[in-house]
Amino acid sequence: MSRAIHATSARHKSDEPSCSIGQAANRQVVNAEALSRLLTLDLGELRQQWRGLYKTQAPRHFSRELLVRAVAYRMQELARGGLRPEPQRQLLRIARHFTEIGAAKTIRTRPELKPGTRLMREWQGRTYDVLVLDDGFSWQGTRYRSLSAIARQITGTAWSGPLFFGLKPNRATRRRSSPVLGPGDAAMAGRNAAS
């Protein structure tokens, strides 16, 4: 157990004023004990923690449960770092769309492909190898912005790139098919339909 949390717990048990949980987060000390302690705080104490972590007043309409989650998230964010760049960009796009239109638009996200990943697909007896880059894809020494452009080049027709490379399931394969009936099952099925 870290000294900061241990010292905080000892002072709290002896009814002396303890440092705020937010101060512990700022010192890079966030563990299960500090997070679980949030559950014991009342609404006023949670608003105080919010104020210390976010440097603003907590919204009045936030429930206690939402405050606990937001304070816990902020503590961990300060201690361990925030979101990676791609989710930040997605959230900024959603926020921009919301401020322009007044409604949130569902933005479809692509599967997370890390740069350096190789996608391979066999098509008509030939194997195709595509390299994932930071800003697109590379195939046969040429950069492409989308997998669909590569799939179009390979097949000569319009294809969904994620579908072509197996990153997205085909709708037809997701549908349930009828069960295959065995030799004795056909007679049974006919009897059940008649009754």
C-alpha positions in Angstrom: 0.0 0.0 0.0 1.4 3.4 -0.8 2.3 5.8 2.0 0.0 8.6 0.8 -3.1 6.4 0.9 -2.0 4.7 4.1 -1.4 8.1 5.8 -4.8 9.3 4.5 -6.5 6.2 5.9 -4.9 6.5 9.2 -5.8 10.2 9.6 -9.4 9.5 8.5 -9.8 6.7 11.0 -8.6 9.0 13.8 -11.1 11.7 12.8 -8.4 14.1 11.8 -9.0 16.1 8.5 -7.8 14.0 5.6 -6.4 15.1 2.3 -8.9 15.0 -0.5 -9.1 12.0 -2.8 -8.3 14.3 -5.7 -5.0 15.3 -4.1 -4.1 11.6 -4.0 -4.9 11.3 -7.7 -2.7 14.4 -8.4 0.2 12.6 -6.7 -0.2 9.7 -9.1 -1.6 7.5 -6.3 -4.8 5.8 -7.3 -5.6 2.4 -6.1 -8.7 0.3 -5.3 -8.8 1.7 -1.8 -8.9 5.3 -3.0 -11.6 4.5 -5.6 -13.7 2.4 -3.2 -13.6 5.2 -0.7 -15.6 7.3 -3.2 -18.6 5.0 -2.5 -18.7 6.2 1.1 -18.8 9.9 0.3 -22.1 11.8 0.5 -23.3 14.1 -2.3 -21.7 17.2 -0.9 -18.3 15.5 -0.5 -18.5 14.2 -4.1 -19.3 17.7 -5.3 -16.2 18.9 -3.4 -14.1 16.2 -5.1 -15.5 17.2 -8.4 -14.5 20.8 -7.8 -11.0 19.9 -6.9 -10.5 17.6 -9.9 -12.4 19.5 -12.7 -11.8 23.0 -11.3 -15.4 23.9 -11.8 -18.7 23.3 -10.0 -20.4 20.0 -10.4 -23.6 20.1 -12.4 -26.6 20.3 -10.1 -28.6 17.7 -11.9 -25.9 15.0 -11.7 -26.9 12.0 -9.6 -24.7 10.7 -6.9 -23.8 7.6 -9.0 -22.8 9.7 -12.0 -20.6 11.9 -9.7 -18.9 8.8 -8.3 -18.2 7.6 -11.8 -17.0 11.0 -13.1 -14.7 11.6 -10.1 -13.3 8.0 -10.3 -12.6 8.5 -14.1 -10.9 11.9 -13.5 -8.7 10.5 -10.8 -7.5 7.7 -13.0 -7.2 10.0 -16.0 -4.9 12.3 -14.0 -2.9 9.4 -12.6 -2.5 7.3 -15.7 -3.3 9.6 -18.7 -6.4 10.2 -20.7 -7.9 8.7 -23.9 -5.8 7.8 -26.9 -5.9 10.2 -29.8 -8.4 8.3 -32.0 -11.2 8.2 -29.4 -10.5 11.9 -28.6 -10.9 12.7 -32.3 -14.2 10.7 -32.5 -15.6 12.5 -29.5 -14.6 15.9 -30.9 -16.4 15.0 -34.2 -19.5 14.0 -32.3 -19.4 17.2 -30.2 -18.9 19.4 -33.3 -21.8 17.7 -35.1 -23.9 18.2 -32.0 -23.2 21.9 -31.8 -23.9 22.4 -35.5 -27.0 20.3 -35.8 -28.3 20.1 -32.2 -28.4 16.3 -32.2 -25.9 13.6 -31.8 -25.2 11.6 -35.0 -24.1 8.0 -34.7 -20.7 7.8 -36.1 -19.8 4.3 -37.2 -16.4 3.3 -35.9 -13.9 1.1 -37.8 -12.3 -1.7 -36.0 -9.1 -0.5 -34.4 -6.3 -1.4 -36.7 -2.8 -0.7 -35.4 -0.2 0.6 -37.8 2.0 -2.2 -38.9 -0.8 -4.8 -39.0 -0.9 -6.9 -42.2 -4.2 -7.9 -43.7 -4.1 -10.9 -46.0 -6.8 -12.1 -48.4 -6.9 -14.9 -50.9 -8.9 -14.0 -54.0 -9.2 -16.2 -57.1 -6.1 -18.2 -56.2 -3.8 -15.3 -55.4 -2.9 -13.9 -52.0 -3.1 -10.2 -51.4 -1.1 -8.5 -48.5 -2.0 -5.0 -47.3 -0.1 -3.0 -44.7 -2.0 -0.8 -42.2 -0.4 2.7 -41.9 -1.1 5.6 -39.5 -3.1 7.4 -42.2 -4.3 4.7 -44.5 -3.1 1.5 -46.1 -0.3 0.4 -48.4 -0.6 -2.2 -51.2 2.0 -3.0 -53.8 3.9 0.1 -52.8 0.9 2.5 -53.3 -0.9 4.3 -50.5 -4.6 4.2 -50.2 -7.0 6.1 -47.9 -9.4 3.2 -47.6 -9.6 -0.6 -47.8 -12.5 -0.3 -50.2 -10.2 1.3 -52.8 -7.8 -1.6 -52.6 -10.7 -4.1 -52.8 -11.9 -2.3 -55.9 -8.5 -2.6 -57.5 -8.2 -6.3 -56.6 -11.7 -7.4 -57.7 -12.4 -4.8 -60.5 -15.8 -4.1 -58.9 -17.2 -2.1 -55.9 -16.6 -4.0 -52.7 -16.7 -3.0 -49.0 -13.0 -3.1 -48.0 -13.7 -4.2 -44.4 -16.0 -6.9 -45.7 -13.5 -8.0 -48.4 -10.7 -8.3 -45.8 -12.8 -10.1 -43.2 -13.0 -7.2 -40.7 -16.8 -7.0 -40.9 -19.1 -10.0 -41.1 -21.2 -10.5 -44.2 -24.9 -10.0 -43.4 -25.9 -13.2 -45.2 -23.7 -15.3 -42.9 -25.1 -13.7 -39.8 -28.6 -14.7 -40.6 -29.8 -18.0 -39.2 -30.2 -20.7 -41.7 -32.8 -23.5 -41.5 -31.5 -26.5 -39.7 -30.4 -29.4 -41.9 -32.8 -32.2 -41.6 -31.5 -35.8 -41.3 -33.2 -38.8 -43.1 -35.5 -39.5 -40.2 -36.3 -35.9 -39.5 -38.1 -35.2 -42.8 -40.9 -37.7 -41.9 -41.2 -36.2 -38.4 -41.4 -32.6 -39.8 -44.2 -33.7 -42.1 -46.2 -35.2 -39.2 -45.7 -32.1 -37.0 -46.9 -29.8 -39.8 -50.1 -32.0 -40.3 -51.1 -31.8 -36.6 
